Amino acid sequence: MLETIITSKTRLNLLVKFFINITNKGYLNSLANEFGESTNSVRKELNNLTSAGYLVKKERNNKVIYNANKKHPLFNVLQSIVRKHLGIEDIINRIIERTGSIEKIILLGDYADGIDSGLIEVLIVGDSVNFEYLDEIKTKIEKKIKRKIKFSTSSTDLSENGLVVFEG
């Protein structure tokens, strides 16, 4: 979806990295390695996004660390766009629709870290989760968002390291 508007793969990767989870941080070399890109292309996009005010940078231990600028007026809009691009919004809405009594929906794995790997791991915390409905919507959502989904469920919060995307 966003690939047609944002033609720079590096810029799109950076937006996903920093706007899917506001706690994500990164520095030039680690980001270049993570994306499999040259440091020059990553540096160029980091500079563009920083000068536009979307990212902030801080120096720490001789490294420049970047993260999303939560104070930017378009922060919430960008976060919503990134989540829609990845299909997170669609997953949340469909789960809440008819899955049972949901306490939390938590993203685990790569997507919690801002990496668009193609497999979205979702932990659903709640009682009486409708497994038949999850199986029914899984392939429909996967086809729509062009990513694989792995659903896990629990009746209690396992305090997983992840990104809470819904709390009821």
LUMLORO-292976 format. One line per 10 residues: number of its first residue (from 1); for each residue z, x, y of C-alpha. Coordinates in steps of 0.2 Angstrom, whole numbers, plus 2048, in hexadecimal, padded with zeros to 3 digits. Layout:
<ropas>
NUM	Z,X,Y | ...
</ropas>
This chain:
<ropas>
1	800,800,800 | 805,80D,80D | 7F9,81A,807 | 7EB,811,810 | 7F5,811,821 | 7FE,822,81F | 7F0,82E,818 | 7FB,83D,817 | 803,83E,806 | 810,84A,80C
11	815,83E,81B | 816,830,80E | 821,83A,803 | 82C,83F,811 | 82E,82D,817 | 833,828,805 | 83F,836,803 | 848,833,813 | 847,820,815 | 84A,819,804
21	85C,821,804 | 864,826,815 | 86F,833,80D | 860,83D,807 | 85E,84E,80F | 852,85C,80D | 84C,86D,814 | 83A,874,814 | 839,87E,804 | 842,871,7F9
31	837,863,800 | 827,86D,7FD | 82D,871,7EB | 832,85F,7E8 | 821,858,7EE | 817,867,7E7 | 810,86A,7F8 | 80D,879,803 | 81B,87D,80F | 80F,87C,81D
41	80A,86A,81A | 81C,865,818 | 821,86F,828 | 813,866,832 | 819,855,82D | 82B,858,82F | 827,85E,841 | 81D,84F,844 | 82A,843,83E | 838,84C,847
51	82F,84C,857 | 82C,83A,855 | 83E,837,853 | 83E,830,841 | 847,840,83A | 855,84A,841 | 857,85D,83C | 867,867,83C | 86A,879,838 | 876,87D,82A
61	878,88E,821 | 867,895,828 | 85E,886,822 | 857,877,82C | 85C,867,824 | 853,857,827 | 858,845,825 | 853,834,82C | 858,82F,83D | 863,820,83B
71	863,81D,84E | 850,81C,850 | 84C,80A,855 | 83F,809,847 | 84B,80F,839 | 84E,7FE,831 | 83C,7FA,832 | 836,80A,82A | 844,808,81C | 83E,7F7,819
81	82B,7FC,818 | 82F,80B,80C | 839,7FF,801 | 82B,7F2,801 | 81E,800,7FE | 828,806,7EE | 82A,7F4,7E8 | 83D,7F4,7EA | 83E,7E4,7F5 | 834,7DB,7E8
91	83F,7E1,7D9 | 84F,7DC,7E3 | 848,7CB,7E8 | 842,7C7,7D6 | 852,7CC,7CE | 85D,7C2,7DA | 852,7B3,7D8 | 857,7AF,7C6 | 860,7BD,7BD | 872,7B6,7BD
101	881,7BB,7C6 | 87D,7CC,7CF | 88A,7D7,7D7 | 87F,7E6,7DB | 86E,7ED,7D8 | 86E,800,7D8 | 85F,80C,7D8 | 861,81B,7CC | 858,82B,7C9 | 849,831,7D3
111	848,822,7DF | 85A,823,7E4 | 855,835,7E9 | 846,830,7F2 | 839,836,7E6 | 82B,82A,7E2 | 829,82F,7CF | 822,81F,7C8 | 831,81A,7BF | 83E,80F,7C8
121	84F,80E,7BF | 859,7FF,7C4 | 86B,7FB,7BF | 870,7E9,7C1 | 883,7E6,7C2 | 888,7D4,7BE | 88E,7C8,7B1 | 882,7BD,7A7 | 872,7C6,7AB | 862,7BD,7A6
131	85A,7CA,79A | 84B,7BF,796 | 847,7BD,7A8 | 848,7D0,7AB | 83C,7D2,79D | 831,7C5,7A4 | 830,7CC,7B5 | 830,7DE,7B1 | 81D,7E0,7AC | 818,7D4,7BB
141	821,7DF,7C7 | 81B,7EF,7BF | 809,7E9,7C1 | 80C,7E4,7D3 | 814,7F4,7D9 | 80B,800,7CD | 81B,808,7C8 | 825,807,7B8 | 837,7FF,7B8 | 846,802,7AD
151	853,7F5,7AE | 865,7F9,7A9 | 873,7EC,7AA | 886,7ED,7AA | 894,7E1,7AD | 89E,7EE,7B7 | 899,7FA,7C4 | 897,80B,7BB | 899,814,7CC | 888,81C,7C8
161	881,828,7D5 | 873,81D,7DC | 86D,813,7EA | 875,802,7EC | 866,7F7,7F2 | 86F,7E6,7F0 | 881,7E1,7F0 | 886,7CE,7EE
</ropas>
